[in-house]
Amino acid sequence: MPQLNPAPWLRILVFSWLIFLTIIPSKVLKHIFNNEPKTLNVTKPKTEPWNWPWH
């Protein structure tokens, strides 16, 4: 059964994973965002209770 012979596809599998693990992460990590996120104000707004009558 030829599909059980690992010789043709094992080399392609290993080579493609080497590319995924070496070249692609370095390209992704070098990406620079145009707009850096800013920290938001962490103070909570003052809330007041509602004085609505319940019917």
N, C-alpha and C positions, 0 to 999 in steps of 0.2 A: 504494500500500500504506500504510494508515494507521499501522501500527506503526513505520514509519521516520520519521514526522513527530515531531521532538523537542519541539515546542512544548507539548504537554500534560504530559509527564512530566518534562521537564528542569527546569522551575521547581519542581516538587515535590521532585525529587532534591536540588537545590541548597539549598532551604529546609530540608529535613530534615537535611542535613549541617551547615548553619549552626547548627541547634539542637544537634546532637550535639557540635559543636566549641566552642560557647560556653556553653551553659547547663548541660549535664550534667556536664562536668568540674568546674566550680565547686561543684556540689552534692556530688559525690563527695569532693572534697578537704576540704570542711567537716565531713565525718563524723567524729565523735569516738568512739573505742573506749571501752568501759566499763572494761576491764581492760588496762592498759598492760603490755606484756611486760617482764619483769625479766631482768637479765643473770644468767646461770648461773655457778656457780663453775667456774673454768677449771683448777683443779688436778687432776692425774691421780691416780686412786687407786693405791696401791702394790699391785702384783701379786706373787704368790709362785708359784714353780713347783710343779707337782703332784709328789708323791713316790709315785705309784702304781706298783706293779710291773707290768711288761708280761709277759703270758703267751703 
